Amino acid sequence: MIKVSLRGEVKEFESGISLFDIAKSISEGLARNALVAKVNGKVMDLSRTLNEDAEVEFLTFDDEEGKDAFRHTSSHILAQAVKRLYPTAKLAIGPTIENGFYYDIDYERPFMPEDLEKIEAEMKNIVKEDLKVTRFELPREEALALAEKMGEPYKVELINDLPLDAVISFYSQGEFTDLCAGVHIPNTGKVKAFKLLSVAGAYWRGNEKNKMLQRIYGTSFPKKSELDAYLEALEQAKLRDHRKLGKELELFALMEEGPGFPFFLPKGMELRNTLINYWREVHREAGYVEISTPVILNRRLWETSGHWYHYRENMYT
């Protein structure tokens, strides 16, 4: 028997019990809502088993780690749908980000809005199939052989770059298998509401010398009402977008010759000068004095600040 501490309460279970079965022994509601578990501070899939005493905390979508796992599985559902519809597509990486997820994909032509609609429809099929998500580990050579057999060169590169002592894990759902460190939720059926938001270009591994891939962005929630509220918030944010307001109010113009740099129009200059004059007045009253620094500086400064690596393609060329 092993002892498991659950929010301060200690219970005994048979060695080898899964985290999901522990959740189920507590309540059906917890088993239904739990997405992953934290075991001695480390987040794990609910399919993982315990063979020694541990402190366990079950996480739901309300927890950041639970939300990340939910959206990580959402990215795999996206990738699976893409592979079903476009078998020659090559998969790169599909992490979670703030409020969503993305997957970088190498495909022979650009994905169009109608492609996203097809992918979303296939994702709904995958959710409806309620596929079990399973994890397995392989030795390096077997992992490389599997990635090569699947025809995934980006996965081969990722495996080759892993430390020699790295644990190499994969996740499968139905016919789909992906190289992934995890963690994931138990099944695809939990992803009730999702939306693919956009497609953008992204260099493989963020290096402009590498191939440009297509990054499909999306978001997901357990309930449609939560998704609808998020999409409505996005629409409201668009209405307040400074780029939109600047154009409508004739304050400034944005041009391809200077991405990110506003070209102030007469009304915009009047507003800008009013703000600057107010700023100067407040600072003078507080005893500050002004200085002026150069606008054009050595590239080393922007490398140090990090601006060069993020914006060099648009701001410094």
N, C-alpha and C positions, 0 to 999 in steps of 0.2 A: 504493500500500500504506500501511496505517496500523500503528502500533506500539501494542500493548495490554499493559499491565503487569498481571500476574495474580499477586498475592502475591509480588512481587519478580521474577518470571520474565517476560521480555519476549517476546512473540510477534507475528508479522506476519500481517495479514489484509487481504483486499480491502476497500477503502472501501465503505461501505454495508451491511456485514454486520450481521445482527441479533445482539442479545445472546444470544438463545436458541441461534443457530448457533455462537456462540463457545463457549457452555457445552457444546454437543454435540460440538464438536471436541476438547474436553478429555476428556470421558467421557460415556457414555450415562447413567451413574448421576447425574452432576452435572446433566445436562439433565433428568432425571426428578425430581430433588429440589429444584432451584433454583426459587424462586418469583418473585423479583425480583432486580435487580442494583443495586449502588451504583457509579455512574460519576463519578469525580472528586468523591466525597463526596455525590452526589445520587442518591436512590433512583429507579429507573426500571423500567417494564415491560420484560419480556424481549423484547417485539416491537419495541422501539425500536432504531434502527440507529445505527452509529457511522461518522462521516465524517472523524474526526481522531484523533490519538493520545490515549490515555486510560488512566487507572488504573481497573481494574474489579475488583469483589468481588461474587461471587454469594452470595445470601442464601437461607436455607432457613427452615423453621418454627422452628428453634432460635434464629434471630435475631429480635430484637424487630421490626425493619422487615419481615421476612418474615412474621412472625405477624400484624402489622397488615394487610398486603396480603391475606393469606389470609382474614382475618375481614372485611375491607372487601368483598371479593368475595362473602363469605357474606351480607352485608347486601343486596347487589344480587340475590342468588338469592332471598332473602326477599321483596324488593320485586317481583321478577318473578313469583313465585308468587302474591302478593297481587293483582297486576294481572290475572293469568290467571283467578283465582277471583272477584275482585270488581272488575270493569273500571271502575266509577265511583269507586273509591278514588283519592284524590289523594296524591301522594308529597311529603314535605317533605325531610328529611335522614336519612342512614343511616351514621353514623360508627362507628369501632371504639372500644371502651372497654376498660378493664382486664378481661382474661379473657373478652372477648366483643364483642358488637356490638348495635346496635339500629337500628330504622327508625321514624321518626315518620310517621304516616299519618292522613289526614283521611277518615273514612268515616261514613256516615249513621247507623250504629248501633254499639254497643259490640261489640268482638270477644270471643267467648266461648271457653271451653276447647275446645269442639268445632271452632271455627274454626281454632284453633292446630293441631289435629290435621290438618285438611284442608290447611292451609298447609304443614305439615311434609311431608305426603305429596306435595304438588306440588313442593316443593323437592327431594325425592328424585328425582322425574322429571327435573327440570332438571339435577341432577347426573349422572343416568344418560345424559342426552342429550349430555353432555360438550361443551357449547357453547363455541366459541372466543370469548374476550373481546378486543374490538378497541377501540382508542382513535382518536378523530378530533377535530379542532379546527374551529371555525367562527367567522367574523366575528360581531360582536355582533348585528347585525340578523338574520342568518340563524339565530343561536342562539335569539334571541327568537321568531322565526317557528316554529322547530321546537318549542320548549317550548309555545307557544300551540297549535300543531297537535296536540300530544300531550295537550292539555287539562290541563296541569300549572301552575296559577297560582303555586304556591310556587316552582317553578323560575324562572318569569318574574321574580318578585320578587328572587330571588337574583342572576339575571343583571343586572338593572337596578342592583343595589347594588354590582356589581363595579367596580373602577377602570377608567377608559377604556382603559388600556393592558394590561389583564389578558388572559392567554391563556385562552380559554373552550374547555374540552374536554368531550367526552361519551364514554361507554363503552357499547358494544353487546354483547349476547350473545343470539343468536337473534333473536326479534322484539322484544326489550326493549332500550330505550335510556334512559340516565339521564345527566343533567348531573353531572359529577364531575371533580374535579381529580386523582383517582387516589391511589396507584397500585394496580394489580390483578394478580392471577396470570393465567397464560395461558389457562386454561379452567376451566369449572365442575366438570369431572370430578374435580378434585383434592380437592374438599371432601367427603371420604368420611364424616365423622361430624359431626353437629350436633344441637342441641336448642333448641327455643324454650322459654324459661323462664317468661316472665310478660308481662303487659300492664299499663301504667300510663298515667296522664294526664300530658301535658306541654304547656305553653303554647308556641305557635309562637314561636321565638326567645327563650324564657324570659321572655316579657313577659305578665303577667297580663291585660293589656288585649287581647291577641290571642286567637285561637280556641284552645280546648283540643283537642289532637290525641291520638291513641293511639300510645303508644310500645311496640313489641314488642321485647322483649329476647331475645337468643339467644347461644349460644356454639358454637364449632366447632373441630374437630381433624382432622388427617390420618388418624388411626386411631381405630377404635371403642374400643379398649382405653384410649386416652388420655381419650376422652370419658367412658367409664364411671368411670374413676378420679376425674375432676373432679366428676362428679355424686355419687359416693360421698362425696367430701370436703364437698360442699355439704350432704348429708344429715347428716353428722357434725357440721358446724357448727350446723345447726338444733337438734340435740340439746343443744348447749352454749349455745344462744341465751339471753342473760340475761333476755329477756322471758319465755321459757318456764320457765326455772328459777325466776325470781322468783315466778311464779304457783304453780308446783308446790310450792315450799318455803315458801309463804305469807310471803314477805319484803316484797313490795310489789305494788301494783296500778297498772295503767295505764288511764287514763280519757280519753274524748274531750274532756272539759273542759280537759285539760292535756296535749296530745300531747308526748311526750318528757320529761314531768315525773313521776317516780314518786311515788305516794302510799304512804309507808312504813307497813307493818302492824307489830303489836307485835314479832314475831320480827325483822323487818327493822330496827326501831329499836334493838333490843338489839345486833344485829350492827353497825349503823352507829355507835352510841355506843362500842362496844368498839374499833372501828377509829380513831375520832376520838381517843379517850383514848390509844391507842398512839401515834398521830401526834403528839399534843401532848407526850407524854413524850419521844419521840425528839428533837423540835425544841427543847424546853427544855434537854435535855442538851447540845445543840449550840449553845446560846446565843441561840436565836431568841426573838422576842416576837411576839405576835399583834396584828393590827389587824382592823377590820371595815369593809367598804365597802357602799354602798347596793345593794339588789337591783334597784330601779327607777331607771333613768337615762334621760337624754335620747336620743332616737332617733339623733342624730348619732353617738353612740358606736358603736351597732350598725351604722350605715352604714360607718363607718371600719373596723370589724373585719371587715365582710363578712357578718355574721350576718343583717342586715336583708334582704339580697337573696336569701338562701338559705332563710330560715325565717320570713319575715314573715307568710305566710299562716296558719301554725299557732301560732307563738309570741307574736306581737305584736298579734293582733287578737282 
